[in-house]
Amino acid sequence: MLYQLYEAQQAALYPLRLGAGLTSTALDLMPDRWAKSRLGRMQWAWCQMVMHTRITHDRPAFGIDDVFAGGSRVTVREEPVLSTPFARLIRFSKVGTWDEPRVLIVAPLSGHFSTLMRETIRTMVADHDVYLAEWVNARDIPVEAGPFGLDEYISHLIDFLEGLGPGTHLMAVCQPGPAALAATAIMAGRGSTCQPRSLVLMASPIDCSVSPTAVNQLAMDRPLSWFADHVVMRVPAGHPGWGRRVYPGFLQLVGFLSLNSERHLDQHAALYWNLVDGNWDAARSIREFYDEYFAVLDMDADYYLQTIDRVFQRNLLAKGELTWRNQPVRPGAIEGTALMTVEGERDDICGMGQTLAAHDLLTAVKSRDKRHHLQVGVGHYGVFSGRRWRQETYPKVQEFILAHA
């Protein structure tokens, strides 16, 4: 019922947003004396806020049309490689001939689209042959496509790695870390020639018992049945996934906003006054972030509940008790894959030490093939985006991958 009420609210707000758009256009056409007055600019800025501050459910464009590589500006093309009802494997191909390490980046499935990692991908594309595993909005997946839980998630990573062939480097940002490590362990146990050459885990919850954050505590404070009863819903009629049980993206967004409500209110106030004062670059930066942040996707309920249960509540991977399709996942079987972990000093989503814990699990990997980087002065998103990602973290990741190419 809550999902239907949410959609009814979105529909009810449409006339308000339409009116704000018409008013904004009318203000643009008014004489300069009014348009440039303080009151006129305040009214115009308010209309802009009403028009743009909204939740959307469609994946934004990556917009990575070119990058600076090899001393010149190079065209980049998005090329579909593999797809299932639940995920897509995309290549960011640079025009020309390039002999570079092949990297599979796994986007988080945590309520936002993979485009939240646009800067990560843009940076990596300059020096690597980049592929992206991205996840489909569950409300767009028909029930007939079948279930999608943690086992299916891991299976997708294995299939994508085997499809790409030997020599691929695997990078997991945030939530995919446990699944990426599990997929690597399963492939190592099979003796697969396609197991990753290196594994880069960034701000990933490998051991949630270390430095627990508010996010970890939220998962621990209630039994699994509470999440199933209170936040799992069925996709309403009118969508391809009608009837599929999901954890709606708008609920995840509300949860994230509540963790830093003052900061988000301050940012929207700053956006408003920047629009009033004509500080276009500052306003554009804030607006682009929130346009992306407010684009949400639903997660399949099986995957969501199993992640809470196995990763956050029972911490099975760190305890050596995780299974995949009823087979034990043995990180100690990983021998030929180098490991790098990256953490943020101020990360309030994945606490310091949670990702570093992977080093203790990969007992067969030699110490010379392990590396850890703690990025000072950054929170969760600063681990994979922003100035310090580009100037400080990325060069170390690039060096590590080249060393094991």
N, C-alpha and C positions, 0 to 999 in steps of 0.2 A: 504493500500500500504506500509506503514512504516513497518508493521510486515513482509511482504514479503521481503523488502529490508534488514531487520535485518537478516532473515534466509539466504538470499543470501550472506551477509557479513560473517556469520558464516561458510558457506560452502566454501567461498573463502579463509578463513584463515586456513582451514584444512590442505592444503599442507604445509603451513608454520610451523604449529605445528608438522606435521609428520616429516618434515625435521629437526626440532629442536630435536625431539626424536631420530632420527637416528644419528645426530651429537653428541648428549649427549652420546649415546651408544658407538660411535666410540672413543670419548674422554676417556671413561672409560677403553677402551682397549689399549690405547696408553701407551708407557713407562712411568714409574713413574716420570722421569725427566721432561717430558712435563706436565703430569697431575698435578704434584705438583707445577708447576711454577705459578707465579701470573697471568700471561696472560692466561694460560691454565684453571685455576680455574675461572677466570672471564668469559671466553667463555662458560665453562660448566654451570656456574650459570645463564648466560643469556639464554641458552637453556632451563634450568629448568623453568625460569620465563615465557618464551614463551609457553612452554608445559602446564603449570598449571594455568596461569592467564586466565581464560575463564568462560563464563556463561554456566551453565548446567540447565536441566529442569527435572531431575529425583530426587526423594527423596533419600538422603543419608541414610545409615543404622544408626540406633541408637547405635549399638555396646555396649549395656548395657547387658553384659553376666553374670555379677555377681556383688554383692555388699557386703559390710561388715555389717552384721546384727546379732544381738543376740550373739555377741562375736566371730563370725566366718565368713568365706567367704561363701556366699550363691549363688547358681546358679539362674539366672533370665531368664524367658522365655517370649517372646512376644506372646500373645494369642489373635487372633481376636474374638470379642464378637458380635458386630453388625456392619452392613455396609449398606450404601445407595449409589447411584451413586455419591453423593456429599461429603460424610464423612465416617469415620471409627471410631469405638470404639474399642480400644485396651487395653488389660490388661497386665501389667508388673508383672507377677506372680513369686513369690519366691517359690522355691522348698521347700516343708516341710509344717508344720502346723503353721499358724500364726493367732493370734487374734488381728488384728490391725484396726484402723479407715480406712474406705473406702473413697478414695478421687478421684473425677473426675476432672482432669486438662483439661482446654480448651485451646488449642493452638491458637495463633493468625492466622487470615486469612488476611495477609497483605503483600503478595508478597514473603514470604519465607516459607520453609517447617517446620513442627513441630519439626524437629531434631535440629533446632536452640535452642530449650529448653532442649537439652540432659542433661545438667548439673542440671537443675531444677528437672527433672524426676529422674535422678540417686540419687540425694540427698533425694528426697521424698520417693523413693522406700525402702530405708533402714528401715524406721519406719512406713510405711503406705501400705495399699493395693491400689495400684495406677492404675487408668484407665485414658486413654487419648482420648479426642475427637480431631481428626485431620482431616484436610480438603483436598479434592482431587484437584489436578491441573485442573483448568477449561478447559484447552485445551485438556484434556483427557476425558472429559465428553460429550457424544453425545448430539446433540440438542434434540433428541427424549426424553431425560431424563426429559425435562421440565425446567421451570425457577428456579432460585435460588436467592432470595433476602433476605432482613433482616428478613422478617417474617419466611421464610423457615429456616434460620439460627437459630432463636429462637426456632422454632418447633423441630429442631434436638436436641437442649439441653434438652428440655422438654422430648422428647422421650427417650433420653439416661438416664436421671435421673429416669424416670419411669421404664425403663428396668432394672436398677440397684437396684431399690427398696428403701424402707425407710432407713434412717440413713446415707445417702451419704453426704459427705462434698464436696463443689464445690469451685474450685480455677480457677480464670480467670486471665490470664497474658496479660496485655496490652489491645489490641483492643477488645477482647471478653467481657470486663467488662460490658458495657451497656446491651449487649444481655443476659449475665448471670444474671444480676440484674433483667432484664425484665422477663426472664423465671421463676425466683424465685417468682416474684410478681404475675405472672399469675397462677402459681401453688398454691400459698398461697390463692389467690382469689377463687380458685376452692375448697380449703380445701383438697388438695392432701396430702396423707400421705407420698408421695415421695419427697416433697419439701426439699431442702437441710437442713441439720442440722446446717451447718455453711457456710458462703460465704466469701471467701478471694479474695479481689480485689487488684491486684498488678499493679501499674503504668497504671491505666485505665482511659480513658477520659470520666468520668461521667458528669462533667460540664466543657465544653471547654471555657467558658467565664472567668474562673479563670486562672490567670497567662498564658495567651496564648503564645505558642511557635511559631517557624518558621513553623512547620508543621500545626498548627492551622491557622496561617495567610495565608498559601498557599491555604488552603481550602476556606478561606473567601474572598480572593482577587478577585476571578472570579465567575461569575454566574454558576449555575449547567450546563447550556447549553454549556458552554465552555468546561467542562470536557467531556461531551457527544460527542462533535464535534471533540475534539483534541486528546484525549487519549484513547477513547474506539475504539476497532478494532475487526475485525472478525478473528477467528482462520483460518490460511491458510490450504489449502488442504494438505493431508498427515498426519493429526493428527486425533485421534478419535473424537475430538470436532470440526471438520471442520464446519465453519459457525457460531459457537457460538460467541456472542458478549462478549468480555473480556477486562479487563484492564491488559495489558501484564506485567508479572513480571519483564521483562528487563527494562521497563520504571520506575517501582517502584525502582528498584535497582539504576538506574541512578540518580533518585531524592534523594535517601538516600546518595549516594556517594557525590553529589554536596553540601549537607549540611555540610560535614566535609571533603572537598576535600584535604586540606593540610595534614590532619591527615592520610588519606588513602595513599596519595603519600609518606609520610614519612614512613609508615609501609611497603610499597612495596620496598622502598629503603633499609630499614633495613633488609628485607627478602633477597634481593640481596647480600648485604655485609655480612650477616651472612652465606649465602651459600658459598661465596668466602672464608671467613675466617674459615669455618668449625665449626661454632657454631650451631651444629645440633639441640639441644633442643630449642634454641631460634627460629631457622628457622622453625622447625616443628610446634611450637605453632602458629606462624603467618600464616603459610600455611594452617593448619587445620581450623583456623578461616575463612580464605577467601575461602577455598573450600566449606565451609558451607554457607557463606554469598553470594557467587556467584551461589548457587543453588536456582533458583527462580521458582515460580509457578504463573500462571495467575489467576486472580479473575473474577468471573462472573460479567458482567457489571451491572446487576440489583443490586446485593449486593453492589458493589463499589459505584455506584451513590447514592443509598439509604443511605448508611453510611455517605457519604459526606453531603447529604441533611439533614438527620434527626439527626445525632450525632454531626457533626461539624458546619454546617451552621445554622440550626434552633434550635439545642440544646434542642430537644424536651423532653428528659428524665428528664433533670434538671428542666424544666419548668412544668413538670407534664402533658405534652401534647402528649407523645408517645402512639401510638396504635399498636396493634398486631391483624392482621386479622380484622381490623375495630373495635376492642374492646379496651377500654382504659386500659393502663398499670398503675396500682396503687401501687407504692412502699410502700405506707402507709399500705397496706394489709399484708405486711410481719411482722409476729409477733414471730414465733417460730424458726427463723433462726438467729443465731449470726452473727455479721459482723466484719471483720477485713480488714483494708485498709493498704497498704504499698506503700510508695513513696520514690523516690531517690532525695537527696538534689540537685544534679547537672543534673537532667533529662532535656534534651533539646528537648524531643519528647512529653512527657506528663508532663506539668508543675506542680509544687507543689500546692496542693490544689484541683486539678481536681479530684483526686480519693477520697480525704478526704470528698468531697462534698456528697458522698453517705450517710454519717451519718445523714445529714439533711433530706434526703429523706425517710429513714427508721424510721419514727416517732413512730411506735408502738414497736420497739425493745428497750428493757430496756438498760440504759447506762451501766450496769454491763456486758452486753453481746456485747458491742462494744469495739473495740480496734483499735488504729492507731499506725503505726510505721513509722517514718521517718528515713531512712538509710542515715547517713551522708557520704559524700565523694564518692558517686557513681552516675553515670549517668543512662541512661535508662536500659542498659543491665546489669548493676551492681545490679539492683533490684532483678534479678532472676538468676544471674550467677556470678562466681568469688569467691574470697576468702571471701569477706564480706557477700555475700549471704550465704555461707556455715557456716561461723563462727558467724555471728551476726544476720542476718535476719531470717534464717531458724529456729534456736532454738526458736525464738519468735512465728513463725508460728506453729511449732510443739506443743509448749505449749498451744497455743490458741485452736488448733484442739482437743487436748487431754482433755482440760477443758470442751469441749462441745460434747465429744464423747458419 
